[in-house]
Amino acid sequence: MKQKLVVKLNMHDAKSRSKAMKIAVGLPGVISATIEGADKDQIAVVGDGVDSIDLTKLLRKRMGSTELVSVTPMDEKKKEEEKPEATIAWPYQYYPIVPQQHFVYETPYSFM
């Protein structure tokens, strides 16, 4: 089941953001990870079977104070329903025009 985890961290510079992203993406089952929030202090991790406790423990161990903000399941059906398939109905069957082939046979023997 896909789920979205949002974790709040103390990330002050680009180096700490990069470090947190590497930790988050390194867990098994993670599909994507993005940095969110007004101060860019939250990481949103989308994955299938990602353990929120393991993610929080790893980030807390390597980054400092970490707070798990939310865990929400993602519905795959909504994404499929939002994108309707565009089909074009042709009024007639299309047959490509194939050029005719003409063969010229010459005999190697001349009778004259």
N, C-alpha and C positions, 0 to 999 in steps of 0.2 A: 504494500500500500504506500503510495507516494504521500509524503508529508513535507511541510515547510516548517523549519525551525528558525526562530529569530533569537539571536544571542547578543547581549549588550556587553561591550568591552571598553577598556580604557586604551584607545588607540590615538596617539598624539601626532605621529608622523607617518610618512609613507612606508618606512621600514617596518614599523609595527603592524601596519595594515597588511603588508606583504607576508609577514610571518604568520599572522592569523589566518590568512587565506590559504597558505600552504598547509597549515595544520588541519583546517576544515576540509580541504579537498582530499587530503590523505586518508580520510576514513573510508572504509568500504561501504558502497551503496550510494555515495554522494554523486548526484547528477550535475548540480551547478551550485555555485556560491557567489553571492553578490554583497557589496557593501551598501548599506542603507542608512537612513537617519539624517537628521539635519546637520549634525556634527560629524557625520560619517563614523559613528561609533557603534554601529550594529552590523552584524553579519547575518544574512538570510541564506540558509542552506536548504536546498531542495534535494530530496533523495528517497530511495526506496529501501526501507528497513534500516535507516540510520538511527543509531542509539543516541538519544539526546543527553543521557547521563555521561556517556563516554566522551561526547563532544565537549560538554561543559567541563569535565574533569581535565581533559587535555589542555583546553584553553586556559583554565585556571592555573594549572601547573606551570605552563610556559609563558603566559602573558600577564598573570596577576588576577585582579578581581574580575569575575565574570558572572553575569546574571542571565538566566534563561528567561526570555521575555514571553515567548509563545510557541506552542506546537499545534499546528493546524493541519488536518488532512486535506489533500488536494483532490478534487474530483476530475477524473479524466474525461467523463462524459460531457461536461460543460464545454471543454475545448473542442470536442468533436462536433457538438451541436452549433457552435458559433461559426464554424467555417462550412457553409453550404457548398456543395459541389456544383460547379458551373458546367452544364451540359448544353451542347448545341444540337438541335434536331435538324437534320438536313432533309429537305423535302424529296430528294431523289438519291439514288445510289450513285456513287462516284466510281466510274471506271476509267482508269488511265488509258491514254492513247498510246498504243504500241506501234512503232514504225514497222512497216513490212520489210522483210529481208528478201533480196534478190541474189541468187547465186548464178554465177557464170562458170560454165564448165568448158575447159579447153582440153582438147586431146593432144597428147604429145606427138602423135603421128599425123603427118599431113598426107592426104591421098592424091594430091595433084602432082 
